[in-house]
């Protein structure tokens, strides 16, 4: 992964701007994007959800009605990656084209990997194409450290509760170039009964929240003005966004022990591509799992549910290039699980949730080429969790210091909220490794 170094002063300004609060001012002119006041009236506080959408794997569904031009989702986090790197793994099936000019003459082609549900909107054509992917804002620089970038999906027409939200991949060539078959509906699916919609929302609506708050939204608006766009997204932040950013995932609702917080599809990626990159802190490495979880992964491997799509030694695309499970990492690319803070198992009082790895459902397995996201992660509450409480996972964070610094830089350079534990990604037990005496600091003998 490319790493770009900025001065300490610039990084400090970016981090400072991430935590400041500024009031929102809405434009007087009519603007094309808006938020609906229905957002906070739903009992389950759920607008959209990820759920199986056979035969195309997973899809995104509306949990309420949406108005034309209404913002449906803001990506809670996104990471630009060079296209040539993306093409080496199954991430090539999930990225979006991304505008990111590091210099005026930069010819680098970029893609972007986003959390939330951004990468699981299926392809639709004609009237079935009901949502639009938008990138807005401008990356910060030394002269304008308070700017920011954002990715959203917005409604292209009125959308009814229960509809699948469909974007566009540009046509069949997108699928054939990746060895996939284009699966797109020719007519709108029948809206399910209220009872069935209630059941699906109860099961699949995420009970976690992550992403931007007031201050970052204001910086997004400033970034739009810096680009001199004729219009900007409009909203009333005191109604629709939390006062503070949630750089790491928090509970959206009060949770009870054993309650499923979120289901999210995951990708299996090669360990050697992820180590020491800014993706490493967001993934689960083989050594992160305890013996029971490792045995479960080996069982899934035997059943054919744990496989890694990628490029073989001959440079050819294959459905499974994994030689051993220890050479793979699990990337929770859907939902908010990748944004849950990892605190380990040593102190049970620190963690409040756990994770289970389950195979795709039988219905999903009927399609062979579903394999790129054939795993599902299930986040479960271990104890009672209050609304707004940070979610803390009983998995160790074994990612390297270098990878944390790289992730911090990527977030800062796009003006995204930075978790406090990332802003100082050093060993929190470091003081135990040194003795301080009259002679100053000396390393302990056992080191």
N, C-alpha and C positions, 0 to 999 in steps of 0.2 A: 504494500500500500504506500502511496506517496505521502511523505510527511513534509509539511511546510512550516518553517520556524518563524515565529513572530517575536518581537521584543517583549521582555517582561512587562514593560510599561503598557504596551498595546493590549496584551492579554489581561492585565489588571483592569484597564478601562472597559474592556468587553465584559469581564465578570462583574464589575461594579454596575454596569448598565443593565445586566440581567436581573439584578435584585432591586432596582429602584422602582418606586411607584409613581405613575404619572396619570393624571386624569385623561379621559377619552373625550375627544371632540369629534362629532359626526359632521360630515359634509352636508351642506344645505341642498345641493343638487340631488336629483334622483340618481341612485347608483344601482348597478346590476346585481349585487350580492347582498343578501339580508339574512337576518335570523328571525325566526318566528317566536312569538310569545308563548307558544304551546310547549316550548322546551322544558320548562320547569313544572308543568302541570301533570305529567305522567307519574303514576304512583311508583313505578320501578326506575324512574329517572333514566330511561333508555330510549335512544333515538333510532339506533341501528344495531344490528348484531351479525356476527359471523356464524354460519351454520352450514352443514352439508348441503350441496346443491347438485345431486347426481344428474347427469353423468360427468359433470365438469369439476368435481371435487368440492371445494368450499366456495361460498358466495356471501355477499352482503345483502341484508334484507332491511326494509324499512319497518321500524317498530311504531311509527305514527305517520300521519299525513305530512307531506312537505309541499310548500308553495314553490312556484317557479322562481328560479334564481336563489333559492335559499341555500345557505351553506349547510352541507350535510356532515362533513367531517373535516377537522384540521389534524394533520398528522402530528402525533405527540412528539415524534423525533424522526429525523431523516439524516442520511449519510451519503454524500456524493462519493462515487467510486469510478475509477477509470473503466471504460468499456472493455478494454483488452483484459482486465483482471476479472470483470464480471463474466466474460465469455468462457472462462476456464471452469466454472462450476454451474450448478443449477440456479444460482442467483441470476443468470442470464434470462431465465423464464419469468422473473418477477420485477425487474427494475423498470423505471421510467426514464425517458430521455430527460436530460437535465442541462439547463443553461447555467454555466459557471465559468466565466472568463477571468482567469487569474491575472492575465496581462492583456493589453489591447491586441496583441498579435498571437494570442494563445489559440492553437488549433486542436487542443486536447478534446476528445469526445468523452462525455461523462454520462453515467447513469446515476440513478438515485435509489437507494433502498430505504423504505419508510416503514415505521411501526404503525400501530393501530390497525385499521382494516384496509388501508390504502392499496395494498398490493393484491387484494383478493376480490376486487370488483371484476366480474366476468364480462366477456365481450357481448355486445348487443348491436343490432343493426336496425335501421329505419326507426319506427316509433318506439321500438323496444330500447333504443339507446336513450336513457333518461337522465344520465349524470355526466358531468364534464370535469375533467382533471385540470387544475389550474395551479401554476406556480407564480407567486408574486413576491414582491420585495426585492431587496438588494443586499448582498453580503456586506458585512462591515469592512472597513479598512481603517488605516491609521488616521485619516482625516475625519471619518464618520463612524466612530465605534458604536454608536447607539442604534445603528440600522440593523435590520433583521430580514430573514427570508422565511417563507411559509409555503406549505403544500396543502391544497384543499380539494375536496370534491363538492360540487354544487349542482342543484337540481336544474335540469334543462326544461322541465315542464312540471305540472302538478303531479305528485306521486302519492299513491294511496298506501295506507298501512298494509303490510304483507307482500308488497311488490319486491322482486329482486332488483337491486340497483345495478344497472349495466352501463359500462363505459364503452370505449372503442379501442381496439388494438391496431386499427388501421387496415384490417383485411386478412385474408387467408394466408398471405405470405408470411405474416408474423409467426403463425403456427408451423407451417411447413418448413420454414428455415430452422426450426428447433426440433424437427422430427415429431411434431405433435399433430393431432387431428383437430381441426376447428370444430368445436361443439357449441353451436349457438342456436337459441330457440327461434322458430319461424313465426310463432305467435305467442302472445302474452299468456303466461301461466294463469290458471284460474285462481282467484284470490280465495284463500282458505277460510274456513269458518272462524268466527271470533274465538271459539273455544280452542281451536287448533293454534291460532296465532298467540293466544294467551299461554298455551303450553310451550310453544317454541321460544317465546320471549323469556319465560320463566327459566327455561333450561339454558339458553345460550346468551342472553344479555349479560354483558360483562358487569361485574360489581366492583371493578377497579377503574380508577381515573388517572390519567397522566396527561401532561402537556402544558400548554401556555395559560397564563393568567393575565391580569390587567396590564402589567407593565410590558410584557412581551408583545401583547396585541397592539399596544400603542406604538411600539417600535416598528411593528409591521406596517402600520399606517404611515409612519414617518418614512419608511422605506419606499412605499408606493409614491409618496409625494416627491421623494428624491429622484424617482424614475420619471416624474412628470406625467404619470398616467392621468387620463381624464376622469377616472373614477376609482374608488377604493371600496373594499368590503365595508359594510356598515353593520353596527350592532350596538346594543346597550349592554356594556360589559357587566354592570352590577346585577343584571338579570341572568346572564348566560354563562359567565366565566367565574371561576374562583378568584378571590382577591389575590392569591399568590399562585405562582407557577408550581406545577408538580413535576419536577424533572425526573423523579422516581415515582413509581406507582403508589397510589394511596387508595384506601377503601372509599368507594362512592356511597355505600350504605352501611349501616351496622351489620356485622356478620356474626354468625354463631359457629361454634366448633363443628367441623365436619362439612360445612357448607362449601359448595363449589363456587369459587370466585370467578373463574374464567376457563373456558376451553379455547385453545389456540393451536392451529396447525403449525408444524415446525419442519425445517429442512435439515438434512444431513449433509455436512460440508467437510472437506478434507482438512485434517488437523494442520498440515503444513502450510495451508493457505491462510489460516486464521491466526496462528501463533504470532504474537507481537504486532498484530494489526489492531486498528481501532475497533474492529468487530469482536475481538477476543473478550472484553469485559461483558459483552451482551450475550455470549454463548455459554453453553454447558460443555465443559471438557470432560474427557473420560475419567480423569482422576477426581473430578468434582463429585462423582456419584459414589455412594457407599456400596458395599458388596451386594446387598439385596437389589439395588437398582441396576448394578452392572449385570447381574444374573438375569434380570428382567429384559435388559437390552439384548443379551445373547439369545434369550428365548425368542424375542421378536425377530432377531436375525434369522434364526432357524425357520421361523414361520414365513419368512419372506417380506415382513413388514418394515424391516430396518435395512434400507438400501440407499446407496449414494449415486445419484446421476452425475455424470461428468465426462471428462475427456480422458481416454486411455493413453497408453504409452505411444500409440501410433497416431495420436492426434485426432482420433475418431470419437464421436459422441456415443456413449453407451448408457443403458438404463441403470447399470450397477457396476461401479469400478472399485467398490470397497473390498479390501483384502482382510481387514480385521477391525472389529468395532473400536479398538483402542486408538485407531488412526482416524477417527471421525469425531466431530463435534456436532452438537445439536443447537440449531439456531432458531429460537422462537420468533419467527418472522411475523406472525399474526398477533394482533391484540397488544396487551401491555406486559406480558410475562417477562419479556426481555428487559423491561424497565423496573422490575422488582429488585430491590436491593438484596444482595446475598450477604448473610452474616455468619453462616456456618452452623455446625451442630454442637460445638463444644460447650456453648452456654445456652441451654434450652430457653432461658428467659428472654433472650434477644430475638428469637424468631417467632413469628406468629402465623406462618403458612408453610406448606410443603407442596411438593410437586409429584405427580404421577405421569408416567409415559404409557400411552395406550396406542394400539394400532388404529388405523382408519377403520370405519365401519364396514361391514360386509357389502353394503350397497355401493360404497365408494370403490371397493376393491374389484368390482366387476369390470372396471375400465383399467386396462393395463397401464396406460399412460398417465394415470393419476399419481404414479409413484414418486413424482418430484416432491410432493408434500404428504407422504404417506404416514406421518406420525402426528399424533395429537398430544399436546401437553394439557394436563388438568391441574389447575392451581386450587388448593384446598385450604381452608382456614383451620389452623391447629387449635385455636382458642378464640374467645370472644374478641372481636376487633371493633373499635369505635369508628364511626363515620369520620373520614378525614385522616385517620391514622395511617402512617407509612407502612406499607407491606414489606415484611422482612422474611426472606426465604432461608430455610435451614440447609442451604447448600453453600460450601465455601467459595470464596472468590479467589481463585488461583491464577487469575490473569496477571500478566507482568506489569511492572511499574511503567515500562515504556508504552505498553498498549493503553494504559489509562491516560498517560500524558497525551498520546496521539488522539484519543477520543475527546479529551478536554479541548484540544486545539480545534478539532473538526466542529465541535459544538460552538465554540467561541467565534470561529471564523464565519459561521452562518447566523450568528446572533440567537442561538437557541438556549433555553434554560439549562444551566449546568448544575448537576447535583452537588450538594455541599461536600459529600464524601469523595467526589471526583475532583473538586477544586483543590483538594489537598491529598492527592492519592499516594500518600506515604504509609509505611507500616505503622499502624496506630500503637503497636507495642514496642516501637523502636527505643523508647526511653529505658526499657527493661534490659536492653543489650549493652548499656553503658553505665559505668560508675562515675560519679562526680566527686572528686576530692579536692584537697588543697592544691594538688598538682594539676588540676584541671580535669578534662574528660579523658578517660582511658578505656579502651575496649576490654570487656571481660575476658578472662583467661580462656574460658571454654570456647570462645569464638576464634 
